[in-house]
Amino acid sequence: MMGIALSASVCCMTSCGEKKGSAETATTDSVEVSTSEAKVHSEQSLRNNYTAKLGGKTYDVLVHRVADASLPQVADEVGNKYTDNRVDVTVSCEGKLLMQRSFTKDCFSDFLTATERIGTILLGMAYDSERSNAQTLCLGAQIGQVGIEEGPAFIVEIPLQGKGSFSIVRDQAQDTTGDAGMGD
């Protein structure tokens, strides 16, 4: 039952609202890892494809979340163990690869308090059409406890003009209602 609620909330987090200038396709795969000691749970794999029209160009954004057994396991408030997630992001413009990068909770660790680091995973990432513009493509990211779907949110800013690396900032105007932001 928890898996169904989790799946529904993750899909809601990444697909709420229709924004102009973008399109999205999502697919999920169920994953459950078991060990000889105790059952280790994993969130479903989630793949989102976005199309963004920014500054007269068309960008394709692929965001793929997958449970990564090489990452540390975390325990929820009742002691259930979970595998943390890795999110693979690919951004291309009119067929040309601009960025290909994997993100883990560790990428956001400089912005997390000691309390926020305990029992949390990288819940996911999604294209943020409201914050993106001709110079910067933005992705929303969230760290949180499995099943609760709340926790600190971040903005990953990817420069589209010239050279430069992505940057991560903590989202001070975090919307936890699911009505905006991490939609598409």
Backbone as JSON Lines, residues from 0, in Angstrom:
{"i":0,"aa":"M","n":[0.83,-1.19,0.0],"ca":[0.0,0.0,0.0],"c":[0.87,1.25,0.0]}
{"i":1,"aa":"M","n":[1.98,1.22,0.8],"ca":[2.87,2.36,0.86],"c":[3.49,2.63,-0.51]}
{"i":2,"aa":"G","n":[3.77,1.56,-1.27],"ca":[4.35,1.71,-2.61],"c":[3.41,2.42,-3.55]}
{"i":3,"aa":"I","n":[2.11,2.14,-3.44],"ca":[1.13,2.8,-4.31],"c":[1.06,4.28,-3.97]}
{"i":4,"aa":"A","n":[1.0,4.61,-2.66],"ca":[0.94,6.02,-2.26],"c":[2.21,6.74,-2.67]}
{"i":5,"aa":"L","n":[3.35,6.09,-2.5],"ca":[4.62,6.69,-2.88],"c":[4.67,6.94,-4.38]}
{"i":6,"aa":"S","n":[4.25,5.95,-5.16],"ca":[4.24,6.09,-6.61],"c":[3.34,7.22,-7.04]}
{"i":7,"aa":"A","n":[2.16,7.31,-6.43],"ca":[1.22,8.38,-6.78],"c":[1.79,9.74,-6.44]}
{"i":8,"aa":"S","n":[2.45,9.86,-5.27],"ca":[2.97,11.16,-4.88],"c":[4.17,11.55,-5.73]}
{"i":9,"aa":"V","n":[5.01,10.6,-6.12],"ca":[6.14,10.91,-6.98],"c":[5.66,11.36,-8.34]}
{"i":10,"aa":"C","n":[4.67,10.65,-8.9],"ca":[4.13,11.04,-10.19],"c":[3.5,12.42,-10.1]}
{"i":11,"aa":"C","n":[2.81,12.7,-9.01],"ca":[2.2,14.02,-8.82],"c":[3.29,15.08,-8.74]}
{"i":12,"aa":"M","n":[4.38,14.78,-8.01],"ca":[5.45,15.75,-7.83],"c":[6.08,16.13,-9.16]}
{"i":13,"aa":"T","n":[6.17,15.18,-10.07],"ca":[6.87,15.45,-11.31],"c":[5.97,15.74,-12.49]}
{"i":14,"aa":"S","n":[4.64,15.66,-12.31],"ca":[3.8,15.86,-13.48],"c":[2.61,16.77,-13.24]}
{"i":15,"aa":"C","n":[2.57,17.47,-12.14],"ca":[1.43,18.35,-11.87],"c":[1.46,19.56,-12.77]}
{"i":16,"aa":"G","n":[0.35,19.86,-13.38],"ca":[0.21,21.1,-14.14],"c":[0.78,21.0,-15.53]}
{"i":17,"aa":"E","n":[0.15,21.67,-16.45],"ca":[0.61,21.75,-17.83],"c":[1.14,23.15,-18.06]}
{"i":18,"aa":"K","n":[2.38,23.31,-18.41],"ca":[2.99,24.61,-18.66],"c":[3.25,24.73,-20.15]}
{"i":19,"aa":"K","n":[3.09,25.93,-20.69],"ca":[3.37,26.07,-22.11],"c":[4.87,26.07,-22.34]}
{"i":20,"aa":"G","n":[5.24,25.62,-23.51],"ca":[6.65,25.57,-23.86],"c":[7.34,24.28,-23.44]}
{"i":21,"aa":"S","n":[6.59,23.32,-22.91],"ca":[7.24,22.08,-22.53],"c":[6.26,20.92,-22.67]}
{"i":22,"aa":"A","n":[6.83,19.75,-22.84],"ca":[6.05,18.52,-22.9],"c":[6.76,17.5,-22.05]}
{"i":23,"aa":"E","n":[6.02,16.53,-21.52],"ca":[6.63,15.55,-20.63],"c":[6.07,14.17,-20.9]}
{"i":24,"aa":"T","n":[6.95,13.18,-20.78],"ca":[6.55,11.78,-20.84],"c":[7.2,11.09,-19.65]}
{"i":25,"aa":"A","n":[6.44,10.26,-18.93],"ca":[6.99,9.58,-17.75],"c":[6.72,8.09,-17.83]}
{"i":26,"aa":"T","n":[7.71,7.3,-17.38],"ca":[7.53,5.86,-17.26],"c":[8.14,5.43,-15.93]}
{"i":27,"aa":"T","n":[7.61,4.36,-15.35],"ca":[8.15,3.85,-14.09],"c":[8.37,2.36,-14.18]}
{"i":28,"aa":"D","n":[9.33,1.89,-13.4],"ca":[9.62,0.47,-13.26],"c":[9.67,0.17,-11.77]}
{"i":29,"aa":"S","n":[9.11,-0.93,-11.34],"ca":[9.13,-1.3,-9.93],"c":[10.44,-2.02,-9.63]}
{"i":30,"aa":"V","n":[11.08,-1.63,-8.51],"ca":[12.34,-2.24,-8.11],"c":[12.25,-2.57,-6.63]}
{"i":31,"aa":"E","n":[12.63,-3.78,-6.26],"ca":[12.72,-4.13,-4.85],"c":[13.95,-5.01,-4.69]}
{"i":32,"aa":"V","n":[14.82,-4.62,-3.77],"ca":[16.06,-5.33,-3.54],"c":[15.91,-6.09,-2.23]}
{"i":33,"aa":"S","n":[16.3,-7.36,-2.22],"ca":[16.24,-8.09,-0.96],"c":[17.62,-8.64,-0.62]}
{"i":34,"aa":"T","n":[17.88,-8.71,0.67],"ca":[19.15,-9.25,1.14],"c":[18.84,-10.42,2.05]}
{"i":35,"aa":"S","n":[19.88,-11.15,2.43],"ca":[19.68,-12.28,3.31],"c":[19.33,-11.83,4.73]}
{"i":36,"aa":"E","n":[19.76,-10.63,5.15],"ca":[19.5,-10.15,6.5],"c":[18.09,-9.58,6.63]}
{"i":37,"aa":"A","n":[17.78,-8.58,5.86],"ca":[16.49,-7.91,5.95],"c":[16.14,-7.34,4.58]}
{"i":38,"aa":"K","n":[14.86,-7.15,4.38],"ca":[14.4,-6.62,3.11],"c":[14.8,-5.15,3.0]}
{"i":39,"aa":"V","n":[15.38,-4.79,1.88],"ca":[15.75,-3.41,1.6],"c":[14.82,-2.93,0.49]}
{"i":40,"aa":"H","n":[14.11,-1.85,0.76],"ca":[13.14,-1.32,-0.18],"c":[13.79,-0.29,-1.09]}
{"i":41,"aa":"S","n":[13.2,-0.13,-2.25],"ca":[13.66,0.87,-3.21],"c":[12.46,1.57,-3.82]}
{"i":42,"aa":"E","n":[12.63,2.85,-4.14],"ca":[11.58,3.55,-4.86],"c":[11.58,3.06,-6.3]}
{"i":43,"aa":"Q","n":[10.47,3.28,-6.97],"ca":[10.36,2.9,-8.37],"c":[11.29,3.74,-9.23]}
{"i":44,"aa":"S","n":[11.79,3.11,-10.27],"ca":[12.55,3.85,-11.27],"c":[11.57,4.79,-11.97]}
{"i":45,"aa":"L","n":[12.02,5.99,-12.28],"ca":[11.15,6.98,-12.91],"c":[11.93,7.69,-14.01]}
{"i":46,"aa":"R","n":[11.36,7.72,-15.2],"ca":[12.01,8.37,-16.34],"c":[11.06,9.44,-16.89]}
{"i":47,"aa":"N","n":[11.54,10.68,-16.94],"ca":[10.76,11.79,-17.49],"c":[11.51,12.41,-18.65]}
{"i":48,"aa":"N","n":[10.81,12.62,-19.75],"ca":[11.35,13.32,-20.91],"c":[10.62,14.64,-21.03]}
{"i":49,"aa":"Y","n":[11.37,15.72,-21.1],"ca":[10.8,17.05,-21.23],"c":[11.3,17.7,-22.51]}
{"i":50,"aa":"T","n":[10.48,18.51,-23.12],"ca":[10.89,19.34,-24.25],"c":[10.69,20.78,-23.82]}
{"i":51,"aa":"A","n":[11.75,21.58,-23.9],"ca":[11.69,22.97,-23.47],"c":[12.06,23.87,-24.64]}
{"i":52,"aa":"K","n":[11.25,24.87,-24.89],"ca":[11.55,25.87,-25.92],"c":[11.99,27.13,-25.19]}
{"i":53,"aa":"L","n":[13.29,27.41,-25.28],"ca":[13.88,28.54,-24.56],"c":[14.76,29.34,-25.51]}
{"i":54,"aa":"G","n":[14.55,30.64,-25.59],"ca":[15.39,31.49,-26.43],"c":[15.39,31.09,-27.89]}
{"i":55,"aa":"G","n":[14.28,30.6,-28.4],"ca":[14.18,30.21,-29.8],"c":[14.79,28.86,-30.13]}
{"i":56,"aa":"K","n":[15.24,28.14,-29.13],"ca":[15.84,26.82,-29.35],"c":[15.01,25.76,-28.63]}
{"i":57,"aa":"T","n":[15.13,24.52,-29.1],"ca":[14.42,23.41,-28.49],"c":[15.41,22.53,-27.74]}
{"i":58,"aa":"Y","n":[15.14,22.34,-26.46],"ca":[16.0,21.53,-25.59],"c":[15.25,20.26,-25.2]}
{"i":59,"aa":"D","n":[15.96,19.15,-25.23],"ca":[15.41,17.88,-24.76],"c":[16.09,17.57,-23.43]}
{"i":60,"aa":"V","n":[15.28,17.3,-22.42],"ca":[15.78,17.03,-21.08],"c":[15.27,15.66,-20.66]}
{"i":61,"aa":"L","n":[16.19,14.76,-20.35],"ca":[15.85,13.43,-19.86],"c":[16.29,13.36,-18.4]}
{"i":62,"aa":"V","n":[15.36,13.03,-17.51],"ca":[15.65,12.88,-16.09],"c":[15.25,11.46,-15.7]}
{"i":63,"aa":"H","n":[16.22,10.67,-15.26],"ca":[15.97,9.26,-14.93],"c":[16.41,8.98,-13.5]}
{"i":64,"aa":"R","n":[15.44,8.7,-12.64],"ca":[15.73,8.35,-11.25],"c":[15.75,6.83,-11.12]}
{"i":65,"aa":"V","n":[16.79,6.33,-10.44],"ca":[16.93,4.89,-10.25],"c":[17.53,4.63,-8.87]}
{"i":66,"aa":"A","n":[17.06,3.58,-8.2],"ca":[17.66,3.17,-6.93],"c":[19.07,2.67,-7.23]}
{"i":67,"aa":"D","n":[20.03,3.11,-6.44],"ca":[21.43,2.78,-6.69],"c":[22.0,2.03,-5.48]}
{"i":68,"aa":"A","n":[22.17,0.72,-5.63],"ca":[22.64,-0.13,-4.53],"c":[24.05,0.23,-4.08]}
{"i":69,"aa":"S","n":[24.81,0.99,-4.87],"ca":[26.16,1.38,-4.46],"c":[26.14,2.54,-3.46]}
{"i":70,"aa":"L","n":[24.98,3.18,-3.29],"ca":[24.86,4.3,-2.35],"c":[24.49,3.78,-0.97]}
{"i":71,"aa":"P","n":[24.78,4.57,0.07],"ca":[24.43,4.13,1.43],"c":[22.92,3.91,1.59]}
{"i":72,"aa":"Q","n":[22.56,2.91,2.37],"ca":[21.15,2.68,2.69],"c":[20.74,3.63,3.8]}
{"i":73,"aa":"V","n":[19.45,3.97,3.84],"ca":[18.91,4.8,4.91],"c":[17.73,4.07,5.53]}
{"i":74,"aa":"A","n":[17.42,4.43,6.78],"ca":[16.28,3.83,7.47],"c":[15.24,4.91,7.71]}
{"i":75,"aa":"D","n":[13.96,4.55,7.53],"ca":[12.89,5.5,7.8],"c":[12.57,5.52,9.29]}
{"i":76,"aa":"E","n":[11.52,6.26,9.67],"ca":[11.19,6.44,11.09],"c":[10.79,5.16,11.81]}
{"i":77,"aa":"V","n":[10.41,4.12,11.08],"ca":[10.06,2.84,11.72],"c":[11.13,1.77,11.51]}
{"i":78,"aa":"G","n":[12.26,2.15,10.94],"ca":[13.37,1.23,10.79],"c":[13.45,0.48,9.47]}
{"i":79,"aa":"N","n":[12.51,0.71,8.55],"ca":[12.6,0.08,7.23],"c":[13.8,0.64,6.48]}
{"i":80,"aa":"K","n":[14.55,-0.23,5.83],"ca":[15.74,0.2,5.1],"c":[15.39,0.48,3.64]}
{"i":81,"aa":"Y","n":[16.0,1.53,3.11],"ca":[15.78,1.93,1.72],"c":[17.11,2.19,1.03]}
{"i":82,"aa":"T","n":[17.13,1.88,-0.26],"ca":[18.26,2.21,-1.11],"c":[18.09,3.64,-1.58]}
{"i":83,"aa":"D","n":[19.16,4.43,-1.54],"ca":[19.09,5.82,-2.0],"c":[19.02,5.84,-3.53]}
{"i":84,"aa":"N","n":[18.61,6.97,-4.06],"ca":[18.45,7.12,-5.51],"c":[19.6,7.89,-6.14]}
{"i":85,"aa":"R","n":[19.8,7.62,-7.41],"ca":[20.68,8.4,-8.27],"c":[19.78,8.95,-9.38]}
{"i":86,"aa":"V","n":[20.02,10.2,-9.77],"ca":[19.26,10.78,-10.86],"c":[20.23,11.13,-11.98]}
{"i":87,"aa":"D","n":[19.99,10.54,-13.15],"ca":[20.81,10.81,-14.34],"c":[20.09,11.84,-15.18]}
{"i":88,"aa":"V","n":[20.8,12.92,-15.52],"ca":[20.21,14.01,-16.3],"c":[20.99,14.17,-17.6]}
{"i":89,"aa":"T","n":[20.26,14.23,-18.71],"ca":[20.85,14.48,-20.02],"c":[20.11,15.66,-20.64]}
{"i":90,"aa":"V","n":[20.87,16.67,-21.08],"ca":[20.29,17.84,-21.73],"c":[20.94,17.97,-23.1]}
{"i":91,"aa":"S","n":[20.11,18.07,-24.13],"ca":[20.62,18.28,-25.48],"c":[19.82,19.39,-26.15]}
{"i":92,"aa":"C","n":[20.45,20.04,-27.1],"ca":[19.8,21.12,-27.85],"c":[19.92,20.8,-29.33]}
{"i":93,"aa":"E","n":[18.76,20.58,-29.93],"ca":[18.69,20.31,-31.37],"c":[19.69,19.24,-31.78]}
{"i":94,"aa":"G","n":[19.74,18.16,-30.99],"ca":[20.58,17.01,-31.3],"c":[21.99,17.06,-30.74]}
{"i":95,"aa":"K","n":[22.42,18.2,-30.19],"ca":[23.77,18.34,-29.65],"c":[23.74,18.18,-28.12]}
{"i":96,"aa":"L","n":[24.56,17.26,-27.59],"ca":[24.62,17.01,-26.16],"c":[25.25,18.21,-25.44]}
{"i":97,"aa":"L","n":[24.52,18.77,-24.47],"ca":[25.04,19.89,-23.68],"c":[25.56,19.43,-22.32]}
{"i":98,"aa":"M","n":[24.86,18.49,-21.71],"ca":[25.24,18.04,-20.37],"c":[24.72,16.63,-20.12]}
{"i":99,"aa":"Q","n":[25.57,15.83,-19.51],"ca":[25.17,14.51,-19.06],"c":[25.81,14.32,-17.69]}
{"i":100,"aa":"R","n":[24.97,14.15,-16.66],"ca":[25.48,14.15,-15.29],"c":[24.6,13.29,-14.39]}
{"i":101,"aa":"S","n":[25.23,12.62,-13.43],"ca":[24.5,11.87,-12.41],"c":[24.53,12.66,-11.11]}
{"i":102,"aa":"F","n":[23.38,12.73,-10.44],"ca":[23.25,13.43,-9.17],"c":[22.87,12.42,-8.08]}
{"i":103,"aa":"T","n":[23.46,12.59,-6.89],"ca":[23.11,11.81,-5.71],"c":[22.86,12.8,-4.57]}
{"i":104,"aa":"K","n":[22.4,12.3,-3.44],"ca":[22.18,13.17,-2.29],"c":[23.47,13.88,-1.91]}
{"i":105,"aa":"D","n":[24.6,13.24,-2.11],"ca":[25.89,13.83,-1.77],"c":[26.14,15.15,-2.52]}
{"i":106,"aa":"C","n":[25.59,15.29,-3.73],"ca":[25.75,16.53,-4.5],"c":[25.14,17.72,-3.77]}
{"i":107,"aa":"F","n":[24.17,17.47,-2.9],"ca":[23.45,18.53,-2.19],"c":[23.87,18.63,-0.72]}
{"i":108,"aa":"S","n":[24.83,17.82,-0.29],"ca":[25.18,17.71,1.13],"c":[25.68,19.01,1.74]}
{"i":109,"aa":"D","n":[26.33,19.87,0.95],"ca":[26.81,21.15,1.49],"c":[25.66,22.06,1.92]}
{"i":110,"aa":"F","n":[24.46,21.79,1.44],"ca":[23.3,22.63,1.73],"c":[22.37,22.01,2.77]}
{"i":111,"aa":"L","n":[22.7,20.82,3.26],"ca":[21.84,20.11,4.21],"c":[22.35,20.27,5.64]}
{"i":112,"aa":"T","n":[21.42,20.39,6.58],"ca":[21.8,20.38,7.99],"c":[22.11,18.94,8.39]}
{"i":113,"aa":"A","n":[22.72,18.77,9.55],"ca":[23.03,17.42,10.04],"c":[21.75,16.6,10.17]}
{"i":114,"aa":"T","n":[20.68,17.21,10.63],"ca":[19.39,16.51,10.77],"c":[18.83,16.1,9.42]}
{"i":115,"aa":"E","n":[18.97,16.96,8.41],"ca":[18.44,16.67,7.07],"c":[19.22,15.57,6.36]}
{"i":116,"aa":"R","n":[20.43,15.29,6.8],"ca":[21.23,14.24,6.18],"c":[20.83,12.84,6.66]}
{"i":117,"aa":"I","n":[20.18,12.77,7.82],"ca":[19.85,11.48,8.44],"c":[18.5,10.98,7.96]}
{"i":118,"aa":"G","n":[18.47,9.76,7.46],"ca":[17.21,9.11,7.07],"c":[16.56,9.68,5.83]}
{"i":119,"aa":"T","n":[17.32,10.4,5.01],"ca":[16.76,10.99,3.8],"c":[17.45,10.46,2.55]}
{"i":120,"aa":"I","n":[16.75,10.59,1.44],"ca":[17.29,10.18,0.14],"c":[17.03,11.29,-0.87]}
{"i":121,"aa":"L","n":[17.63,11.17,-2.03],"ca":[17.3,12.05,-3.15],"c":[15.98,11.55,-3.71]}
{"i":122,"aa":"L","n":[14.9,12.29,-3.46],"ca":[13.57,11.86,-3.9],"c":[13.4,11.97,-5.4]}
{"i":123,"aa":"G","n":[14.0,12.98,-6.01],"ca":[13.85,13.12,-7.45],"c":[14.22,14.5,-7.94]}
{"i":124,"aa":"M","n":[14.16,14.64,-9.25],"ca":[14.44,15.91,-9.92],"c":[13.46,16.05,-11.08]}
{"i":125,"aa":"A","n":[13.2,17.29,-11.47],"ca":[12.28,17.55,-12.58],"c":[12.6,18.89,-13.22]}
{"i":126,"aa":"Y","n":[12.28,19.01,-14.49],"ca":[12.43,20.27,-15.21],"c":[11.5,21.31,-14.6]}
{"i":127,"aa":"D","n":[12.02,22.52,-14.39],"ca":[11.25,23.62,-13.81],"c":[11.04,24.69,-14.88]}
{"i":128,"aa":"S","n":[9.91,24.64,-15.55],"ca":[9.64,25.57,-16.65],"c":[9.43,27.0,-16.16]}
{"i":129,"aa":"E","n":[8.97,27.17,-14.93],"ca":[8.72,28.51,-14.4],"c":[10.0,29.29,-14.15]}
{"i":130,"aa":"R","n":[11.07,28.61,-13.8],"ca":[12.33,29.3,-13.5],"c":[13.3,29.31,-14.69]}
{"i":131,"aa":"S","n":[13.07,28.47,-15.67],"ca":[13.97,28.4,-16.83],"c":[13.75,29.59,-17.75]}
{"i":132,"aa":"N","n":[14.83,30.0,-18.43],"ca":[14.76,31.1,-19.39],"c":[15.8,30.88,-20.48]}
{"i":133,"aa":"A","n":[15.97,31.84,-21.36],"ca":[16.88,31.7,-22.5],"c":[18.34,31.49,-22.07]}
{"i":134,"aa":"Q","n":[18.71,31.91,-20.86],"ca":[20.09,31.78,-20.4],"c":[20.32,30.56,-19.51]}
{"i":135,"aa":"T","n":[19.27,30.11,-18.81],"ca":[19.44,29.07,-17.8],"c":[18.29,28.07,-17.83]}
{"i":136,"aa":"L","n":[18.62,26.8,-17.91],"ca":[17.64,25.74,-17.77],"c":[17.68,25.3,-16.31]}
{"i":137,"aa":"C","n":[16.53,25.26,-15.65],"ca":[16.48,24.94,-14.23],"c":[15.78,23.61,-13.98]}
{"i":138,"aa":"L","n":[16.33,22.88,-13.04],"ca":[15.72,21.64,-12.56],"c":[15.44,21.81,-11.07]}
{"i":139,"aa":"G","n":[14.32,21.31,-10.62],"ca":[14.04,21.25,-9.2],"c":[14.5,19.91,-8.68]}
{"i":140,"aa":"A","n":[14.98,19.88,-7.45],"ca":[15.42,18.63,-6.82],"c":[14.92,18.63,-5.38]}
{"i":141,"aa":"Q","n":[14.66,17.43,-4.85],"ca":[14.2,17.36,-3.47],"c":[14.85,16.2,-2.74]}
{"i":142,"aa":"I","n":[15.28,16.51,-1.51],"ca":[15.82,15.53,-0.58],"c":[14.74,15.34,0.49]}
{"i":143,"aa":"G","n":[14.49,14.11,0.92],"ca":[13.48,13.92,1.95],"c":[13.38,12.48,2.39]}
{"i":144,"aa":"Q","n":[12.47,12.24,3.33],"ca":[12.23,10.89,3.83],"c":[11.3,10.15,2.88]}
{"i":145,"aa":"V","n":[11.57,8.87,2.7],"ca":[10.73,8.03,1.85],"c":[9.32,7.98,2.45]}
{"i":146,"aa":"G","n":[8.32,8.13,1.59],"ca":[6.94,8.04,2.03],"c":[6.36,9.34,2.55]}
{"i":147,"aa":"I","n":[7.2,10.26,2.98],"ca":[6.71,11.54,3.49],"c":[6.72,12.58,2.38]}
{"i":148,"aa":"E","n":[7.7,12.47,1.49],"ca":[7.81,13.34,0.32],"c":[7.94,14.81,0.68]}
{"i":149,"aa":"E","n":[8.48,15.11,1.83],"ca":[8.76,16.48,2.22],"c":[10.22,16.57,2.6]}
{"i":150,"aa":"G","n":[10.78,17.74,2.39],"ca":[12.16,17.97,2.74],"c":[12.68,19.14,1.95]}
{"i":151,"aa":"P","n":[13.94,19.47,2.13],"ca":[14.49,20.64,1.45],"c":[14.49,20.47,-0.07]}
{"i":152,"aa":"A","n":[14.19,21.57,-0.74],"ca":[14.18,21.59,-2.2],"c":[15.35,22.42,-2.7]}
{"i":153,"aa":"F","n":[15.78,22.12,-3.91],"ca":[16.94,22.79,-4.5],"c":[16.64,23.15,-5.94]}
{"i":154,"aa":"I","n":[17.41,24.09,-6.45],"ca":[17.35,24.45,-7.86],"c":[18.72,24.16,-8.46]}
{"i":155,"aa":"V","n":[18.73,23.37,-9.52],"ca":[19.96,23.1,-10.26],"c":[19.88,23.98,-11.5]}
{"i":156,"aa":"E","n":[20.82,24.92,-11.62],"ca":[20.83,25.87,-12.73],"c":[21.89,25.45,-13.74]}
{"i":157,"aa":"I","n":[21.45,25.25,-14.98],"ca":[22.35,24.81,-16.05],"c":[22.45,25.95,-17.06]}
{"i":158,"aa":"P","n":[23.65,26.55,-17.21],"ca":[23.79,27.66,-18.16],"c":[23.65,27.17,-19.6]}
{"i":159,"aa":"L","n":[22.92,27.94,-20.4],"ca":[22.7,27.57,-21.8],"c":[23.57,28.38,-22.76]}
{"i":160,"aa":"Q","n":[24.07,29.5,-22.32],"ca":[24.89,30.37,-23.17],"c":[26.35,30.26,-22.74]}
{"i":161,"aa":"G","n":[27.22,30.0,-23.68],"ca":[28.65,29.94,-23.36],"c":[28.99,28.72,-22.53]}
{"i":162,"aa":"K","n":[30.14,28.79,-21.9],"ca":[30.61,27.66,-21.12],"c":[30.37,27.92,-19.64]}
{"i":163,"aa":"G","n":[30.42,26.88,-18.9],"ca":[30.23,27.0,-17.46],"c":[29.59,25.74,-16.93]}
{"i":164,"aa":"S","n":[29.75,25.57,-15.65],"ca":[29.22,24.39,-15.0],"c":[27.86,24.72,-14.38]}
{"i":165,"aa":"F","n":[27.14,23.69,-14.03],"ca":[25.86,23.88,-13.35],"c":[26.12,24.4,-11.94]}
{"i":166,"aa":"S","n":[25.1,24.97,-11.33],"ca":[25.18,25.39,-9.94],"c":[23.95,24.87,-9.2]}
{"i":167,"aa":"I","n":[24.11,24.71,-7.9],"ca":[23.02,24.25,-7.04],"c":[22.78,25.3,-5.98]}
{"i":168,"aa":"V","n":[21.51,25.67,-5.8],"ca":[21.13,26.59,-4.73],"c":[19.93,26.01,-3.99]}
{"i":169,"aa":"R","n":[19.86,26.29,-2.71],"ca":[18.7,25.84,-1.93],"c":[17.52,26.72,-2.3]}
{"i":170,"aa":"D","n":[16.37,26.11,-2.51],"ca":[15.16,26.83,-2.91],"c":[14.54,27.47,-1.68]}
{"i":171,"aa":"Q","n":[14.71,28.79,-1.56],"ca":[14.17,29.52,-0.42],"c":[12.68,29.77,-0.55]}
{"i":172,"aa":"A","n":[12.13,29.66,-1.76],"ca":[10.7,29.87,-2.01],"c":[10.04,28.53,-2.32]}
{"i":173,"aa":"Q","n":[10.4,27.52,-1.56],"ca":[9.95,26.15,-1.81],"c":[8.43,26.05,-1.75]}
{"i":174,"aa":"D","n":[7.85,25.45,-2.8],"ca":[6.41,25.19,-2.85],"c":[6.19,23.72,-2.51]}
{"i":175,"aa":"T","n":[5.59,23.46,-1.36],"ca":[5.36,22.08,-0.95],"c":[3.93,21.63,-1.23]}
{"i":176,"aa":"T","n":[3.15,22.46,-1.94],"ca":[1.76,22.1,-2.22],"c":[1.63,21.19,-3.41]}
{"i":177,"aa":"G","n":[2.64,21.12,-4.27],"ca":[2.56,20.32,-5.48],"c":[1.84,21.04,-6.6]}
{"i":178,"aa":"D","n":[1.49,22.34,-6.4],"ca":[0.76,23.09,-7.41],"c":[1.66,23.73,-8.46]}
{"i":179,"aa":"A","n":[2.94,23.9,-8.17],"ca":[3.82,24.59,-9.1],"c":[5.25,24.12,-8.91]}
{"i":180,"aa":"G","n":[6.14,24.69,-9.71],"ca":[7.56,24.46,-9.53],"c":[8.07,23.19,-10.16]}
{"i":181,"aa":"M","n":[7.96,22.05,-9.48],"ca":[8.55,20.83,-10.0],"c":[7.64,20.13,-10.98]}
{"i":182,"aa":"G","n":[6.57,20.78,-11.39],"ca":[5.71,20.23,-12.43],"c":[6.53,20.03,-13.68]}
{"i":183,"aa":"D","n":[6.17,20.64,-14.74],"ca":[7.01,20.53,-15.92],"c":[7.37,21.89,-16.32]}
